[in-house]
């Protein structure tokens, strides 16, 4: 796979259109003037922020404190909802004409559905947006070129590992697929759980496939062929990627069917599993649970010999179209585009900022960021396959759960995913 810029592969085909619609909403949204009282002082305004990041309350308090140094007239309350409940809670509130003033917008089609329904305010022309790569902005931009969100972070998936376990057992980071399988077998022989992974929460399974799949179906070459309609999910390489998912189960904890996100995170953080296949956003969480954890990572090596790091824009902040305080909300979104916010973000959140040019003092995070520049492949279930009813992504997840319970075969999983995608994904309808 050719080395490419980390943003190149985040662009869903359905959004690759000429941005002629950008002129459809030319009214400036930048630097609104706050209301003042009869003494000329800025009146206090209160905003609420909705998010799926329940673990980040203390961190967003620091973000708000920095913002208030410049805008003491705007009070902000960060009110997150559990990740698995967020979509339902937000959608219900928006449909009722309510909801937070500002909210975390899911990336790509999932978030744009809310915009299409009229629940999200356009932010065309917002100060600071011009600094972002177009590919980053398109995670929350519609086909007419209307911008709805400010990108916050870039996420990637890889295998994290416990360096102490590796050192104590004379184990090396794998550089080939065969070495990766041999590593897992050696850990089993030593009585060590190789991977902290569970199948209770279905979203973990599409994420796991996003990590492992590209190593089997040859990453970007297959992805581009899918977007062009030249290959689909009946391709032998894709079926093999599902089979490999099934084969890897023997490296999961014995009770993996009953383990969810909190369980597997705890297993890894406490040293009860050697590896943790998940996203870059987990770095601060596991280190908070165990500050002494000697944490390393490696991009999973593919069968073709190259490394693969699945990468995508993982959410933006958007404004509720029914907010009564849109001007103040736009001031906050402008703040989210600044270098000051970007530097605070990487320091406090230990995530990769979507703002160009922001680096971190965290060597591990910087290494991951560099790998997304050189070894990136798209998380296609998020970037391209959140359409359909049910969505192709959610159907994949439920079918993978069934596979792990012995109810369906890898071939049947692939066939059902293809059948679903063909109902709406235009390249498959040729």
WOGI-V190841 format. One record per residue. N is the residue number from 1. PSI is psi in degrees with one decimal (none if undefined). OMEGA is omega as a letter, one per 30 degrees, with the letter a starting at -180 (NA if undefined). BURIAL is b if it has 9 or more other ideal C-beta (glycine too) atoms within 8 Angstrom, else e. Layout:
<<N & PSI & OMEGA & BURIAL> <N & PSI & OMEGA & BURIAL>>
This chain:
<<1 & 132.0 & a & b> <2 & 146.1 & l & e> <3 & 134.5 & a & e> <4 & 163.1 & l & e> <5 & 144.1 & a & e> <6 & -20.9 & a & b> <7 & -19.9 & a & b> <8 & -32.4 & a & b> <9 & 8.4 & a & b> <10 & 1.8 & a & b> <11 & 108.1 & l & b> <12 & 142.2 & a & b> <13 & -37.1 & a & e> <14 & -12.8 & a & e> <15 & -0.7 & a & b> <16 & 84.7 & a & e> <17 & 159.9 & l & e> <18 & 135.7 & a & e> <19 & 47.5 & a & e> <20 & -21.0 & a & e> <21 & -5.0 & a & b> <22 & -24.8 & a & e> <23 & -0.7 & a & e> <24 & -15.1 & a & b> <25 & 69.9 & a & e> <26 & -4.2 & l & e> <27 & 127.5 & a & e> <28 & 135.4 & l & e> <29 & 10.3 & a & b> <30 & 148.0 & l & b> <31 & 57.1 & l & e> <32 & 148.2 & l & b> <33 & 122.7 & a & e> <34 & 154.3 & l & b> <35 & 152.3 & l & e> <36 & 157.3 & l & e> <37 & -175.5 & a & e> <38 & -7.3 & l & e> <39 & 3.5 & l & e> <40 & 4.4 & l & e> <41 & 144.5 & l & e> <42 & 132.0 & l & e> <43 & 147.2 & l & b> <44 & 135.9 & l & e> <45 & 139.3 & l & b> <46 & 132.1 & l & b> <47 & 149.5 & l & b> <48 & 146.0 & l & b> <49 & 128.5 & l & b> <50 & 145.3 & a & b> <51 & 162.5 & l & b> <52 & 5.2 & a & b> <53 & 73.3 & a & b> <54 & -26.0 & a & b> <55 & -3.7 & a & e> <56 & 17.6 & a & b> <57 & -50.7 & a & b> <58 & -34.1 & a & e> <59 & -41.0 & l & b> <60 & -23.6 & l & b> <61 & -36.2 & l & b> <62 & -37.1 & l & b> <63 & -46.5 & a & b> <64 & -38.2 & l & b> <65 & -41.5 & l & e> <66 & -42.5 & l & b> <67 & -41.2 & a & b> <68 & -17.0 & l & b> <69 & -30.7 & l & e> <70 & -28.0 & a & e> <71 & 71.1 & a & b> <72 & -14.0 & a & e> <73 & -7.0 & a & e> <74 & 111.5 & l & b> <75 & 134.3 & a & e> <76 & 134.8 & l & b> <77 & 123.0 & l & e> <78 & 114.2 & a & b> <79 & 84.1 & a & b> <80 & 162.0 & l & b> <81 & 148.7 & l & b> <82 & 137.3 & a & e> <83 & -47.1 & a & b> <84 & -12.0 & a & e> <85 & -9.8 & a & e> <86 & -49.6 & a & b> <87 & -45.2 & a & e> <88 & -45.5 & a & e> <89 & -46.1 & a & b> <90 & -47.7 & a & b> <91 & -41.5 & l & b> <92 & -43.3 & l & e> <93 & -44.5 & a & b> <94 & -39.2 & l & b> <95 & -25.1 & l & e> <96 & 4.6 & a & e> <97 & 20.2 & a & e> <98 & -148.8 & l & e> <99 & 171.8 & a & b> <100 & 157.3 & l & b> <101 & -39.1 & a & b> <102 & 141.3 & l & b> <103 & 153.7 & l & b> <104 & 123.5 & a & b> <105 & 123.4 & l & b> <106 & 147.1 & a & e> <107 & 154.9 & l & b> <108 & -141.5 & a & b> <109 & -35.7 & a & b> <110 & -43.0 & l & b> <111 & -36.4 & a & b> <112 & -22.0 & l & b> <113 & -38.2 & l & e> <114 & -38.6 & l & b> <115 & -42.9 & l & b> <116 & -30.3 & l & e> <117 & -3.9 & l & e> <118 & 15.7 & a & e> <119 & -8.7 & a & b> <120 & 133.9 & a & b> <121 & 137.2 & l & b> <122 & 141.7 & l & b> <123 & 32.0 & l & b> <124 & 133.6 & l & b> <125 & 3.8 & l & b> <126 & 133.5 & l & b> <127 & 135.2 & l & e> <128 & -22.8 & a & b> <129 & -28.7 & a & b> <130 & -15.5 & a & e> <131 & -16.4 & a & e> <132 & 148.1 & l & b> <133 & 144.1 & l & e> <134 & -38.1 & a & e> <135 & -31.4 & l & b> <136 & -41.4 & a & b> <137 & -30.9 & a & b> <138 & -7.5 & l & b> <139 & -20.0 & l & b> <140 & 37.7 & l & b> <141 & 136.3 & a & b> <142 & 179.7 & a & b> <143 & -20.7 & l & e> <144 & -2.1 & l & e> <145 & 10.1 & l & b> <146 & 130.8 & a & b> <147 & 135.4 & a & b> <148 & -16.9 & a & b> <149 & 157.1 & l & b> <150 & 115.8 & a & b> <151 & 137.0 & a & b> <152 & -53.0 & a & b> <153 & 156.7 & l & b> <154 & 129.6 & l & b> <155 & 153.5 & l & b> <156 & 159.0 & l & b> <157 & 146.3 & a & b> <158 & -178.9 & l & b> <159 & 119.1 & l & b> <160 & 150.2 & l & b> <161 & 156.1 & l & b> <162 & 107.9 & a & b> <163 & -34.5 & a & b> <164 & -43.5 & l & e> <165 & -42.9 & l & b> <166 & -45.7 & a & b> <167 & -44.8 & a & e> <168 & -22.9 & a & e> <169 & 16.1 & l & b> <170 & 47.0 & a & e> <171 & 144.7 & a & b> <172 & 151.9 & l & e> <173 & 129.8 & a & e> <174 & 143.6 & l & b> <175 & -7.0 & l & e> <176 & 164.0 & l & e> <177 & -41.7 & l & b> <178 & -38.8 & l & e> <179 & -35.5 & l & b> <180 & -45.5 & l & b> <181 & -41.7 & l & e> <182 & -37.7 & l & b> <183 & -47.1 & l & b> <184 & -40.5 & l & b> <185 & -40.5 & l & e> <186 & -40.7 & l & b> <187 & -42.6 & l & b> <188 & -42.8 & a & b> <189 & -31.0 & a & e> <190 & 2.7 & l & e> <191 & 21.2 & a & e> <192 & 132.2 & l & b> <193 & 118.3 & a & b> <194 & -49.8 & a & b> <195 & 133.3 & l & b> <196 & 96.8 & a & b> <197 & 140.9 & l & b> <198 & 160.6 & a & b> <199 & 8.6 & a & b> <200 & -43.2 & a & b> <201 & 117.1 & a & b> <202 & -31.8 & a & b> <203 & -25.6 & l & e> <204 & -25.8 & a & b> <205 & -39.6 & l & b> <206 & -33.9 & l & b> <207 & -43.4 & l & b> <208 & -41.4 & l & b> <209 & -33.5 & l & b> <210 & -26.4 & l & b> <211 & -50.2 & a & b> <212 & -39.6 & a & b> <213 & -50.9 & a & b> <214 & -25.7 & l & b> <215 & -19.2 & a & b> <216 & -45.6 & a & b> <217 & 14.9 & l & b> <218 & 38.4 & l & b> <219 & -118.4 & a & b> <220 & -30.6 & l & b> <221 & -46.4 & l & e> <222 & -42.8 & a & b> <223 & -48.7 & a & b> <224 & -35.8 & l & e> <225 & -35.2 & l & b> <226 & -45.9 & a & b> <227 & -30.4 & l & b> <228 & -4.7 & a & e> <229 & 14.0 & a & b> <230 & -24.4 & l & e> <231 & 160.0 & l & e> <232 & -165.7 & a & b> <233 & 7.6 & l & b> <234 & -1.0 & a & e> <235 & 136.8 & a & b> <236 & -35.8 & l & e> <237 & -38.3 & l & b> <238 & -43.5 & l & b> <239 & -39.5 & l & b> <240 & -36.9 & l & b> <241 & -33.7 & l & b> <242 & -39.3 & l & b> <243 & -42.0 & l & b> <244 & -39.9 & l & b> <245 & -43.2 & l & b> <246 & -41.6 & a & b> <247 & -32.1 & a & e> <248 & -12.2 & a & b> <249 & -31.7 & a & b> <250 & -14.1 & l & e> <251 & -3.0 & l & b> <252 & 166.1 & l & b> <253 & 154.3 & a & b> <254 & -33.7 & a & e> <255 & 38.4 & a & e> <256 & -28.1 & a & b> <257 & -24.2 & a & b> <258 & 8.3 & a & e> <259 & 130.7 & l & b> <260 & -168.4 & a & b> <261 & -49.9 & a & b> <262 & -37.5 & a & e> <263 & -47.9 & a & b> <264 & -33.5 & l & b> <265 & -43.6 & a & b> <266 & -43.2 & l & b> <267 & -46.4 & a & b> <268 & -45.7 & a & b> <269 & -33.1 & a & b> <270 & 7.2 & l & e> <271 & 20.7 & a & b> <272 & 0.0 & l & e> <273 & 147.1 & a & b> <274 & -31.0 & a & b> <275 & 158.8 & a & b> <276 & 98.5 & a & b> <277 & 98.2 & a & b> <278 & -163.1 & a & b> <279 & 162.7 & a & b> <280 & -23.1 & a & b> <281 & -13.2 & a & b> <282 & -12.5 & a & b> <283 & -55.3 & a & b> <284 & -28.0 & a & b> <285 & -48.9 & a & b> <286 & -32.6 & l & b> <287 & -27.0 & l & b> <288 & -37.0 & l & e> <289 & -36.0 & a & b> <290 & 87.5 & a & b> <291 & -20.2 & a & e> <292 & -0.9 & a & e> <293 & 125.0 & l & b> <294 & 97.1 & a & e> <295 & 130.6 & l & b> <296 & 174.3 & l & b> <297 & 160.3 & l & b> <298 & 140.1 & l & b> <299 & 137.7 & a & b> <300 & 129.3 & l & b> <301 & 139.7 & a & b> <302 & 166.6 & l & b> <303 & -25.3 & l & e> <304 & -9.4 & l & e> <305 & -17.1 & l & e> <306 & 165.8 & l & b> <307 & 151.7 & l & b> <308 & 131.3 & l & b> <309 & 112.6 & a & b> <310 & 128.4 & a & b> <311 & 144.0 & l & b> <312 & 162.3 & l & b> <313 & 122.3 & a & b> <314 & 63.5 & l & b> <315 & 149.9 & l & b> <316 & 169.7 & l & b> <317 & 135.4 & a & b> <318 & 168.8 & a & b> <319 & 133.7 & l & b> <320 & 124.7 & a & b> <321 & -19.9 & l & e> <322 & 8.0 & l & b> <323 & 141.6 & l & b> <324 & -2.1 & a & e> <325 & 52.3 & a & b> <326 & -37.4 & a & b> <327 & -45.5 & l & b> <328 & -37.8 & l & b> <329 & -38.1 & l & b> <330 & -34.1 & l & b> <331 & -42.4 & l & b> <332 & -41.5 & l & b> <333 & -35.5 & l & b> <334 & -39.3 & l & b> <335 & -35.6 & a & b> <336 & -11.4 & l & b> <337 & -2.6 & a & b> <338 & 157.7 & l & b> <339 & -36.7 & a & e> <340 & -44.2 & l & e> <341 & -44.0 & a & b> <342 & -42.2 & a & b> <343 & -40.5 & l & b> <344 & -38.8 & a & b> <345 & -50.3 & a & b> <346 & -30.6 & l & b> <347 & -47.7 & a & b> <348 & -35.3 & a & b> <349 & -17.1 & a & b> <350 & 46.8 & l & b> <351 & 167.5 & l & b> <352 & 117.4 & a & b> <353 & 143.3 & l & b> <354 & -11.1 & a & b> <355 & 124.1 & a & b> <356 & 140.9 & l & e> <357 & 1.6 & a & e> <358 & 125.0 & l & b> <359 & 170.7 & a & e> <360 & 154.0 & l & b> <361 & -11.2 & a & e> <362 & 110.1 & a & b> <363 & -39.3 & l & e> <364 & -44.9 & a & b> <365 & -40.6 & l & b> <366 & -37.9 & l & b> <367 & -42.3 & l & b> <368 & -41.4 & l & b> <369 & -42.2 & l & b> <370 & -37.0 & a & e> <371 & -29.3 & l & b> <372 & -21.0 & l & b> <373 & -33.7 & a & b> <374 & -23.3 & a & e> <375 & 22.5 & a & b> <376 & 141.2 & l & b> <377 & 148.8 & a & b> <378 & 150.1 & l & b> <379 & 81.5 & a & b> <380 & -23.5 & l & b> <381 & -29.3 & l & b> <382 & -44.7 & a & b> <383 & -26.8 & a & b> <384 & -17.0 & a & b> <385 & 44.0 & l & b> <386 & 17.0 & l & b> <387 & 172.1 & l & e> <388 & 166.8 & l & b> <389 & 99.4 & g & e> <390 & 166.7 & l & e> <391 & 153.1 & l & b> <392 & -38.1 & l & b> <393 & -48.6 & a & b> <394 & -33.1 & l & b> <395 & -42.2 & l & b> <396 & -45.0 & a & b> <397 & -46.9 & a & b> <398 & -36.2 & l & b> <399 & -36.6 & l & b> <400 & -38.4 & l & b> <401 & -44.3 & l & b> <402 & -37.3 & l & b> <403 & -44.1 & a & b> <404 & -20.4 & l & b> <405 & 1.9 & l & e> <406 & 17.7 & a & e> <407 & -26.2 & l & e> <408 & 157.4 & l & e> <409 & 162.4 & l & e> <410 & -37.9 & l & b> <411 & -39.5 & l & e> <412 & -37.1 & l & b> <413 & -50.4 & a & b> <414 & -41.9 & a & b> <415 & -40.7 & a & b> <416 & -37.2 & l & b> <417 & -43.5 & l & b> <418 & -43.5 & a & b> <419 & -41.7 & l & e> <420 & -49.1 & a & b> <421 & -34.5 & a & b> <422 & -19.6 & a & b> <423 & -17.8 & a & e> <424 & -23.6 & a & e> <425 & 107.2 & a & b> <426 & -44.1 & a & e> <427 & -24.2 & l & b> <428 & -2.9 & a & b> <429 & 9.3 & a & e> <430 & none & NA & e>>
